[in-house]
Amino acid sequence: MQVVIDALGASGDGVVTCERRFVPGALPGETVEVSEKDQLRAVLAPSPDRVEPPCPHFGHCGGCAMQHLALESYAAWKRARLAEALFRAGFHDVAVEAPRVTPPQTRRRADLALRRQADGSVVLGFHGRASGAVEDLTTCLVLDPALVALFEPLRMMLRSLQAFRREGSAVLNLLNSGPDLLLRLDGVPHAQDRAALAAFAAAHGLPRIAGAPLKGMATETLAQLGPVAIRFAGVDVSPPPGAFLQATPQGEAAIVDAVLDGLPRKLTAKSRIAELHAGLGTLSFPLAQRARVSAYESASEAVTALDVAARRVGGRIAAIRRDLARQPLSAKELEAFAALVLDPPFGGAADQMPALARSNLQRIIYVSCNPAALTRDGKLLQAAGWRVAKATPIDQFLWSAQLEAVVVFEKPR
Ligand SMILES: C[S@@+](CC[C@H](N)C(=O)[O-])C[C@H]1O[C@@H](n2cnc3c(N)ncnc32)[C@H](O)[C@@H]1O
C-alpha cells in the first residue's frame, strides 16, 4: 500500500495524520510503500531531508531512531517538540532557543543487554527496535569510543564467566577515573569469576567492577583496583555503581549553563537555592558557586556520595535525603529560598508542583527529560500566573526521539 507522510510523531515515526498511521523510518513529505502492519517497505519519493544513516546497525538497533534525517531538520524537530510541550501547557508565545545538540561519540553511559547463545558465545548490545532481540553491536556511533573499545573484550571475558548463564546486563559509566562497570547476572559469582573480573579490570583500566543479581537491588563490589570519581565543577564525587549521570559531558555542560543562566540576577552570598532531585550533585556544585544550596534527593547512596564531597569543599551544600513524592517541600519551607531547581525523573514532579505553583520563589528552573511530564507540570504553573522566561532544548541522546530541556519560569510581580 502507498501512503504520503505528513508529520513526524513524538517517537520519530512518520505519520499519516488523518489515518493515525505511524510508519517507522519514514519522513514528512515522502511517499512510501508500507506493509499491512505499517512497516516501511520502500521509499518511493524521498524527502530532501533524507540522508544515509552512518551506522551499520541503524534500523535494527533500538538505540537510534533518527539517523536518516538531516541534522538541521532533526534539530528543528526537537525545538518544535519543546515548543509544542509548552504550548500544550498553556504557554503560547514562547521563543524556544536553538537546541544544544551533542556530537557523536560522546555518550558516557550505556546500559547494554547480554545474552548467552547455545554455543556459549555472547551477544552484547542494545535491544532491537521492534523485537525483544538484542542487536549484537560491533560499533556504536553515539557512545564514547572508550566504551565501544570494551565491547569485544567484555564478550570474551563473559564467555568464561560462570555467573553469566543466559541473560544479564552491563551498565558502563565512563567516569573521570575510567570506565565503571556494573554487571547484572543470573548466577552467583564465585572465586574463579572474581579473579577473571579482577584480571579484566587490570587489563582494561577499570578501577571498579560491581555485580548485582538480575532481579534485585543488592549491589556488591567484585573487583576494586583504585578509587572511582566523577568531577562536577572541579569537585570529585565517588559514585555508587551504575549511578545516574547526565548522558554526555557536553549535554551536562549545556544543562549547567542554562540552569546558571536562569538564576535570579540578584543573588548574594547568603541567598539560598533549593535543588530537588540532586543525584550525585551534577548541578549542586556549579550552583554552590552562586549561593548556598539545599540539595534534596531520595536515593541514599547518592545523598551519601554528595554529602561526603560537599563536606570536603566547605559547607555551601546541604545534602538532604528526602522522598519528594511522599513528602514534597511545603509552601512554608519554600519561603527560605530565592530560587528552586528541579530535575525530576521521567515521571515528572506531580506531587511537588502545587506548592511550587503557589510559592513566592523568584524563579523555578525545571530540567526536564520528558515533554509530556513537562506539559502536565507546567500547566499548574501557567494556571498560577507563572510565565516562561527561557526555554532551551538539550539533545543529549543524539539520533533518538528523547528530548531534554531547561525551562526557566518566573512570576511577574
Ligand atoms: C534525572 S535524575 C537527575 C539527577 C541530577 N540532578 C543530575 O543531574 O545528575 C533524577 C534524580 O531524581 C531522584 N529521584 C527520583 N525520585 C525521587 C523522589 N521521589 N524524591 C527525590 N528524588 C527523587 C533520582 O534518584 C535521581 O537522582
The ligand as an SDF file (V2000), in Angstrom:
LIG
                    3D

 27 29  0  0  0  0  0  0  0  0999 V2000
   17.1120   12.9590   36.1960 C   0  0  0  0  0  0  0  0  0  0  0  0
   17.9580   12.4570   37.6330 S   0  0  0  0  0  0  0  0  0  0  0  0
   18.8190   13.9500   37.9830 C   0  0  0  0  0  0  0  0  0  0  0  0
   19.9740   13.8380   38.9280 C   0  0  0  0  0  0  0  0  0  0  0  0
   20.8910   15.0510   39.0000 C   0  0  0  0  0  0  0  0  0  0  0  0
   20.1570   16.2890   39.0630 N   0  0  0  0  0  0  0  0  0  0  0  0
   21.8730   15.0780   37.8620 C   0  0  0  0  0  0  0  0  0  0  0  0
   21.8170   15.9930   37.0360 O   0  0  0  0  0  0  0  0  0  0  0  0
   22.7310   14.1990   37.8080 O   0  0  0  0  0  0  0  0  0  0  0  0
   16.6430   12.4020   38.7770 C   0  0  0  0  0  0  0  0  0  0  0  0
   17.0170   12.1820   40.2180 C   0  0  0  0  0  0  0  0  0  0  0  0
   15.8200   12.2140   40.9870 O   0  0  0  0  0  0  0  0  0  0  0  0
   15.9300   11.2890   42.0330 C   0  0  0  0  0  0  0  0  0  0  0  0
   14.5680   10.9810   42.4800 N   0  0  0  0  0  0  0  0  0  0  0  0
   13.6730   10.1370   41.8950 C   0  0  0  0  0  0  0  0  0  0  0  0
   12.5340   10.1110   42.6080 N   0  0  0  0  0  0  0  0  0  0  0  0
   12.6970   10.9660   43.6510 C   0  0  0  0  0  0  0  0  0  0  0  0
   11.8660   11.3530   44.7340 C   0  0  0  0  0  0  0  0  0  0  0  0
   10.6380   10.8500   44.8710 N   0  0  0  0  0  0  0  0  0  0  0  0
   12.3440   12.2530   45.6260 N   0  0  0  0  0  0  0  0  0  0  0  0
   13.5900   12.7580   45.4840 C   0  0  0  0  0  0  0  0  0  0  0  0
   14.4220   12.4160   44.4810 N   0  0  0  0  0  0  0  0  0  0  0  0
   13.9950   11.5280   43.5670 C   0  0  0  0  0  0  0  0  0  0  0  0
   16.6610   10.1310   41.3900 C   0  0  0  0  0  0  0  0  0  0  0  0
   17.2560    9.2910   42.3770 O   0  0  0  0  0  0  0  0  0  0  0  0
   17.6920   10.8700   40.5130 C   0  0  0  0  0  0  0  0  0  0  0  0
   18.8770   11.1050   41.2310 O   0  0  0  0  0  0  0  0  0  0  0  0
  1  2  1  0
  2  3  1  0
  2 10  1  0
  3  4  1  0
  4  5  1  0
  5  6  1  0
  5  7  1  0
  7  8  2  0
  7  9  1  0
 10 11  1  0
 11 12  1  0
 11 26  1  0
 12 13  1  0
 13 14  1  0
 13 24  1  0
 14 15  1  0
 14 23  1  0
 15 16  2  0
 16 17  1  0
 17 18  1  0
 17 23  2  0
 18 19  1  0
 18 20  2  0
 20 21  1  0
 21 22  2  0
 22 23  1  0
 24 25  1  0
 24 26  1  0
 26 27  1  0
M  CHG  2   2   1   9  -1
M  END
$$$$
